Structure formats: C-alpha cells, structure tokens
Amino acid sequence: MLISLINNIAFLIALVAAGQIIVSRFRNETLNRQAMLGLLFGGVALLGMANPVTFSSGVIFDGRSIVLSVAGVVGGGVAAVIAAGIAALYRYQLGGIGATVGIMVVLLSALLGVLARQWWLRRTHPPRLIDYLALGVVVQLMQLAAFTQVPNRTGYAFIEQAWWVLLLLYPLATMLLCMMFRNYEQQLIDKETLQSAQDAVAAEERASMERFHAYFDHSIVGLAITNLEKGWIEVNDALCTTLGYTRDELTRTTWTELTYPDDLAPDLAQFNRMLAGEINSYAMDKRFIHKDGHLVDARLAVSHVRKPNGSVDYVVAMVEDISEQRQIKQALETERTQLHALLSTIPDLIWLKDVDGTYLSCNSEFERFFGAAERDIIGKTD
C-alpha cells in the first residue's frame, strides 16, 4: 500500500512538471494544448490505476479522481474528455465488481472539474485556495457516494477505511495541483505582459532613434556627439563638409585638435564649466582648422545629456559654418572704412541722415565746422 501511494505521488509530481511544459510550449495553440493536456492527464490517471491500492477483488483505490478533476480545471472540456476517455477505457479493461463505479468516478470527476472551470471563468476574480479545496471536497464526496453502489456492500468497507484520506488529503492535493498550474500560467501571463511592455518600449526607442537620425543625418547644420574626452562619437554629413574630413577621419580625432589654438582656451573653459554643472550649455563663435589648412569660422552651440545618476553621459554640439557671413561682414566693414576715409578727404561738408533727420555719419570737415566729433553728432538731429 505504501509503495502504491508513493508511486501515485510521484505520478502527480511528474504531472505538474510535464503539464507546465505543455502549457508553456502550446501557449498560443489552444486546441493542441488541450489535446496534449488530455493525453497527459489521461496517461497519469492510467498509471495511477496500474499501481492502485487494492481493497478487495475488483475494488481499487488510486488518485484518478484528483487527476481528472484537475484536468477539467486546467485543460477545459477537450482535455477532460480525452483524459476521462483514456481512464474509463482502462478501468473497463481492468474489470471487477467495482468497474462500473470506477468508470462513474472517472466521468463525474472530469465533469465536476469542467463545471468548476466554467463557473470560475464567469466570475470577475480568479478562484481562491478555498475554491480549489471546495472542489476537491465535492469530488471526494461524490466518490464516497459512488462507492456505496459497489455490489454486495463491498464499497462500505472501503469507505470505513479510506474516508479520512479522501476528505482530508485528496482535497488538499487537488488544491495544490490547481494552484501550481494556476500560478505557472499566471507567471507566463506576467512574462508575456512584461515582454509586450518591453517590446513596446524598444519599438518606441527604435522609432525615436530613427527620428533622431533622420534629423541628425539630414540636417544642413553640422551636428556632432562627443565624449567627455572631447573625441567625436558621431558626426553628420554637414559637419564633414564643413571641416573637410570623412566620418571615419573625424571619429579618430578630437575637436581640440581641430580648433584654432587662439580659440581653444575659451572653449575649454566653458566646456569644463558645463561638465562641472555650473552651466547647462554654452554658445560661442570660434574657428576650426579645415583639413586643407584654412580657417573655418563657426558658431558653436554645446549642450550635454546626463545619466540617471546625474553624471554627464555625452555632449551634443551644433557647428554652423558662418565663414561666408563673416567674410561679408568684414567686406562691409572694409568698405565702410574706405568710404569714411574717402569722405574725410573731401573739403566739403558731408553728412548722412535717416528719414527722421537723425545723423548717421559725417566727414572730418563737418566735424571741424560744428566743433564736435562724429561720435557726438551721430544720433542727434538739428
């Protein structure tokens, strides 16, 4: 008897392990999962009946009522029908005076499991431990009632010896098996939910990165990501064009190497202040050294991105080539200087006013005539 009980316990443990594999493997294939679970539960019920506790000729005691009721709860109708069919056929083959009752126990155990599953699915909350325990009690009360129908009152002797096992241990075993399967399925659901959330986050990150690269790569202004050691990490085509280097060439150098020496100290001072947290960003005009050696006037705007712990992760820089604007400005200043020098040589009084009559400029003769310097005349009216 002890060996038979140990064997039945081992079958139940194997049932849980194999059942979890099936639930996981056929997670999204409902019919295949139910069929496989039906075969598994039916096979375990068969093994239990092949290693029973025999009370008298034709009257055997095993764990099929537990297995089949759990089959209905875990696998649903399809699994319960398959499992019950296997168990019923084997019990019929075993024969004996308890065969009819045994088959009835098989069918009713599976049916009670299916009915319990359907009832719990209609509720708004999942079944609790007490619900599984109640199912186990109902199934075993049914089994005790069924044994009263064994011919020649043979079943009463079984009831007198085994009622406490059926009403105390079997409901607990039913509850534990149901909880194990439910907890495992919940773990799978939680894992899938977490994976879906992670996939959504990853998809959003990819979309965000694609948007960033679309802006970064196609910007008409030079853009760069640099590290704290002042090396170029990523650069766009516009920056490569501005400085005359390829991406590979730039990423193998630092921006300090390409900065005109006279402009390096002010840039480093602001850069170090930003890393120290004194400022969040800075902007300045500076000169870079082009690959062919000429100077490139640039307007620089620098910011940074910090890690969750607050330390600086990387630096973002925008480099706008203002060489043409600077050349135009210098040309205008030169022309202005030349024009002023020309006007100063003319002995006549010459001045410029705007539409409101405000002085904008004058020559030296005008200064001498009015006894005031040009800077004191500009901005005044007559």
Buried (B, 14 or more C-beta within 10 A) or exposed (E): EEEBBEBBEEBBEBBBEBBBEBBBEBBEEEEEBBBBBBBBBBBBBBBBBBBBBEBBEBBBBBBBBBBBBBBBBBBBBBBBBBBBBBBBBBBEEBEBBBBBBBBBBBBBBBBBBBBBBEEBEEEEEEBEEEBBBBBBBBBBBBBBBBBEEBEEEBBEBBBEEBBEEBBEBBBBBBBBBBBBBBEBBEEBEEEEEEEEEEEEEEEEEEEEEEEEEEEBEEBEBBBBBBEEEBBBEBBBBBBBEBBBBEBEBBBEBBBBEBBBEEBBEBBEEBBEEBBEEEBEEBEBEBBBBBBEEEBBBBBBBBBBEEEEEEEBEBBBBBBBBBBEEBEEEEEEEEEEEEEBEEBBEEEEEBBEEEEEEEBEBBBBBBBEEBEEEBEEBBEEEE
